[in-house]
Amino acid sequence: MAMWLLKVACKIPGVRFMLKRSFTINDKRLQRNLFGLSFENPVGLAAGFDKDARWIDELSSLGFGFVEIGTLTPKAQPGNEKPRLFRLPEDHALINRMGFNNGGVMAATERLKKRKSHVIVGGNIGKNKTTENEQAVNDYLICFEELFPYVDYFAVNVSSPNTPGLRALQEKKPLLEILLRLQEANASKAKRKPILLKIAPDLTDDQLNDIIDIVAESKIDGVIATNTTIVRAPLKTSPTEIEAIGAGGLSGLPLSNRSTEVIRYLKQKSGNAFPIIGAGADLIQIYTGFIYEGPGLAKKICSELCDLASN
Ligand SMILES: Cc1cc2nc3c(=O)[nH]c(=O)nc-3n(C[C@H](O)[C@H](O)[C@H](O)COP(=O)(O)O)c2cc1C
């Protein structure tokens, strides 16, 4: 509802400009150059919030340095039955089992054609629920080709816990096949675009070692760490409430330690071989914090980064 209201407000002449002025910090120290892209600031909005590319212009007014749309799939699909999104306010966390509800990649590209802002947009791509894992590569390729002219980078999502079997694609063989085929398609373009891999926080060290090899072998541009977790680490919310909520991915504060651990492990073990998007990394992405803290969060983080840079 808040986003629809913001959309209406932004239709009033001057409002988008005013919002951008009050929610954005313009400071050279915030700029980042990674995988050939120039980010105005390192704070991005993670995938899943603007799945269908409806609010890129409005979100860019709220001070984000980049916005990741999706996860998009070739065909539209309704996602899981509601309720599918739960707040755990005591934990500053969310549990969701949305299941890639989206209007399909073509509907999103129609919207992308009309966007006004120049904020960096990532296209997060996945497979339809009804597509078997053996055919998954085709879904990723369809989304890649369709989005290619309209996004600045790609995020390959094989880590959502809410599409049955999806995370099995994180295994070396299927993952390498998907990434190599995407790279082949990428190489056939006049100018290639960065491809990042979005991974789960629930991978073992051995699986993380495989990820390092896969990034090197496929020569993709980096990793997004991490997606939501299926682990219900110690939470303040009562176990009965958690059990009543059921399956889904946990995000927010209780995930931050594990995702930071994954980032640290990948950085150290790979010898800083590739850029990582995630807290404490080269760029960051937020979602749950935006829900709890509200529209000023990107600005708040940017302003604290500037303070750190001055000290
Ligand atoms: C309601 C909801 C929907 C999400 N949908 C997606 C999605 O479609 N694709 C994806 O890659 N990540 C999705 N995510 C994961 C976020 O992009 C992010 O990786 C995760 O929430 C961890 O960041 P956070 O703790 O800042 O929220 C979703 C998260 C939430 C809370």
The ligand as an SDF file (V2000), in Angstrom:
LIG
                    3D

 31 33  0  0  0  0  0  0  0  0999 V2000
    9.3350  -11.1710    1.3570 C   0  0  0  0  0  0  0  0  0  0  0  0
   10.6570  -11.5010    0.7380 C   0  0  0  0  0  0  0  0  0  0  0  0
   10.7180  -11.9060   -0.5770 C   0  0  0  0  0  0  0  0  0  0  0  0
   11.9390  -12.2180   -1.1680 C   0  0  0  0  0  0  0  0  0  0  0  0
   11.9840  -12.5990   -2.4730 N   0  0  0  0  0  0  0  0  0  0  0  0
   13.1720  -12.8600   -3.0670 C   0  0  0  0  0  0  0  0  0  0  0  0
   13.2410  -13.1950   -4.4430 C   0  0  0  0  0  0  0  0  0  0  0  0
   12.2420  -13.2360   -5.1550 O   0  0  0  0  0  0  0  0  0  0  0  0
   14.4610  -13.4720   -4.9700 N   0  0  0  0  0  0  0  0  0  0  0  0
   15.6180  -13.4210   -4.2370 C   0  0  0  0  0  0  0  0  0  0  0  0
   16.7100  -13.6450   -4.7800 O   0  0  0  0  0  0  0  0  0  0  0  0
   15.5790  -13.0660   -2.9380 N   0  0  0  0  0  0  0  0  0  0  0  0
   14.3920  -12.7860   -2.3440 C   0  0  0  0  0  0  0  0  0  0  0  0
   14.3620  -12.4370   -1.0160 N   0  0  0  0  0  0  0  0  0  0  0  0
   15.6280  -12.4200   -0.2490 C   0  0  0  0  0  0  0  0  0  0  0  0
   16.2130  -11.0140   -0.1420 C   0  0  0  0  0  0  0  0  0  0  0  0
   16.5460  -10.5360   -1.4250 O   0  0  0  0  0  0  0  0  0  0  0  0
   17.4760  -11.0070    0.7550 C   0  0  0  0  0  0  0  0  0  0  0  0
   18.4760  -11.7810    0.1200 O   0  0  0  0  0  0  0  0  0  0  0  0
   17.2130  -11.5830    2.1320 C   0  0  0  0  0  0  0  0  0  0  0  0
   15.9750  -11.1380    2.6240 O   0  0  0  0  0  0  0  0  0  0  0  0
   18.3350  -11.2220    3.1310 C   0  0  0  0  0  0  0  0  0  0  0  0
   18.4480   -9.8330    3.2920 O   0  0  0  0  0  0  0  0  0  0  0  0
   17.7480   -9.0290    4.5310 P   0  0  0  0  0  0  0  0  0  0  0  0
   18.1110   -9.7740    5.7780 O   0  0  0  0  0  0  0  0  0  0  0  0
   18.2950   -7.6450    4.4110 O   0  0  0  0  0  0  0  0  0  0  0  0
   16.2730   -9.0750    4.2720 O   0  0  0  0  0  0  0  0  0  0  0  0
   13.1330  -12.1230   -0.4110 C   0  0  0  0  0  0  0  0  0  0  0  0
   13.0690  -11.7050    0.9240 C   0  0  0  0  0  0  0  0  0  0  0  0
   11.8620  -11.3870    1.5110 C   0  0  0  0  0  0  0  0  0  0  0  0
   11.8270  -10.9440    2.9460 C   0  0  0  0  0  0  0  0  0  0  0  0
  1  2  1  0
  2  3  1  0
  2 30  2  0
  3  4  2  0
  4  5  1  0
  4 28  1  0
  5  6  2  0
  6  7  1  0
  6 13  1  0
  7  8  2  0
  7  9  1  0
  9 10  1  0
 10 11  2  0
 10 12  1  0
 12 13  2  0
 13 14  1  0
 14 15  1  0
 14 28  1  0
 15 16  1  0
 16 17  1  0
 16 18  1  0
 18 19  1  0
 18 20  1  0
 20 21  1  0
 20 22  1  0
 22 23  1  0
 23 24  1  0
 24 25  2  0
 24 26  1  0
 24 27  1  0
 28 29  2  0
 29 30  1  0
 30 31  1  0
M  END
$$$$
